[in-house]
């Protein structure tokens, strides 16, 4: 993402209440966990509507991503993939959150897991989305007490 895209995203997140600037600071926005949880659970799939396509070569996402393929069931369907010419898996095309997501995920396995869990929220049944939400919260907020 460009610096201007990142800056605009931070400003939108501050206006929406997903981030806040701590008192006595002018910078360093911090996530507001309760609001992020609410957005992930209830709003994400309506804002980032997944576009599904036919069989393509790409990078596995959602339930097919490495590390999630055993934890979450695919109910016998072909894996979802982000269309990507360097991908090694054939599956059903799923639009990524950003065009550069496959490249970024290829370079960072932890980021790949986060994006894949987000795709689970975009595509899953209520049960699957519940499991993905818990996994995503544990990934994003590992020190938070439940």
C-alpha positions in Angstrom: 0.0 0.0 0.0 1.2 3.5 -0.7 1.8 6.0 2.1 -1.3 7.9 1.1 -3.5 4.8 1.2 -2.2 3.9 4.6 -2.7 7.4 5.9 -6.3 7.5 4.6 -7.0 4.1 6.2 -5.7 5.3 9.6 -7.9 8.5 9.4 -11.0 6.4 8.5 -10.2 4.0 11.3 -9.9 6.9 13.8 -13.2 8.4 12.6 -14.9 5.0 12.8 -13.6 4.4 16.4 -11.5 1.4 15.4 -8.4 3.3 16.5 -7.9 5.9 19.2 -5.0 8.2 20.1 -4.1 7.8 23.8 -4.6 10.9 26.0 -1.6 13.1 26.2 -0.3 11.8 22.9 -0.6 13.3 19.4 0.5 10.2 17.5 0.6 6.4 17.8 -3.0 5.4 17.4 -4.0 2.3 19.3 -6.6 -0.3 18.3 -9.9 -0.3 20.2 -10.4 -4.1 20.7 -14.1 -4.0 21.5 -14.9 -2.0 18.3 -12.5 -4.1 16.1 -14.2 -7.3 17.5 -17.6 -5.9 16.6 -16.6 -4.9 13.1 -14.9 -8.3 12.4 -17.9 -10.3 13.7 -20.7 -8.2 12.2 -19.5 -5.7 9.6 -16.6 -7.1 7.7 -18.5 -9.3 5.3 -20.8 -6.4 4.3 -18.0 -3.9 3.7 -15.6 -6.3 1.9 -18.1 -8.4 0.0 -16.2 -11.5 -1.4 -16.3 -11.9 -5.1 -16.1 -15.6 -6.1 -15.1 -16.9 -9.4 -14.2 -20.1 -11.2 -11.3 -22.5 -10.9 -7.9 -20.7 -11.1 -4.3 -21.0 -9.9 -3.5 -19.0 -6.9 -2.6 -18.8 -3.2 -4.8 -20.7 -0.7 -6.9 -18.6 1.6 -9.7 -18.9 4.0 -10.0 -22.5 5.3 -7.4 -23.7 2.8 -4.6 -21.6 4.1 -1.6 -23.3 5.7 -2.3 -23.9 9.4 -6.0 -23.4 9.0 -6.7 -26.3 6.7 -6.7 -28.8 9.6 -8.4 -26.5 12.2 -11.4 -25.6 10.0 -13.6 -27.7 7.8 -14.0 -27.0 4.1 -17.2 -29.1 3.8 -15.9 -30.9 0.8 -15.6 -27.8 -1.4 -12.5 -26.9 -3.5 -10.2 -24.6 -1.7 -10.5 -20.8 -2.0 -7.5 -19.1 -3.6 -6.5 -15.6 -4.4 -5.9 -15.5 -8.1 -2.1 -15.1 -8.4 0.1 -16.1 -11.3 2.8 -17.3 -8.9 0.4 -19.5 -7.0 0.7 -23.3 -6.8 -2.8 -24.3 -5.8 -5.9 -24.7 -8.0 -9.1 -23.6 -6.4 -12.1 -21.3 -6.5 -11.1 -17.7 -7.1 -11.8 -15.4 -4.1 -11.2 -11.6 -4.4 -8.5 -10.5 -1.9 -9.0 -7.5 0.4 -6.3 -5.7 -1.6 -4.7 -6.6 -5.0 -1.3 -6.9 -3.4 -2.5 -9.3 -0.7 -1.1 -12.5 -2.3 2.3 -11.0 -2.7 2.3 -9.6 0.9 1.1 -12.9 2.3 3.7 -14.8 0.3 6.4 -12.7 2.1 4.9 -13.1 5.6 3.3 -16.3 6.9 1.8 -14.6 9.9 0.2 -11.9 7.7 -1.1 -14.7 5.4 -2.8 -16.3 8.4 -4.5 -13.1 9.4 -5.7 -12.4 5.9 -6.9 -16.0 5.5 -8.9 -15.8 8.8 -10.5 -12.5 7.6 -11.5 -14.4 4.4 -13.0 -17.1 6.6 -15.2 -14.4 8.2 -16.1 -13.2 4.7 -17.1 -16.6 3.4 -18.0 -19.0 6.3 -21.1 -20.3 7.8 -22.0 -18.8 11.2 -20.3 -21.7 13.0 -17.1 -21.4 10.9 -17.1 -17.6 11.3 -17.3 -18.1 15.1 -14.3 -20.3 15.1 -12.4 -18.0 12.8 -13.3 -15.0 15.0 -11.9 -16.7 18.0 -8.7 -17.6 16.2 -8.3 -14.1 14.7 -8.8 -12.5 18.2 -6.2 -14.8 19.7 -3.8 -13.8 16.8 -4.4 -10.1 17.0 -4.7 -9.8 20.7 -2.6 -12.6 22.2 -2.2 -10.8 25.6 -5.8 -9.9 26.1 -7.6 -11.8 28.9 -10.9 -13.4 28.0 
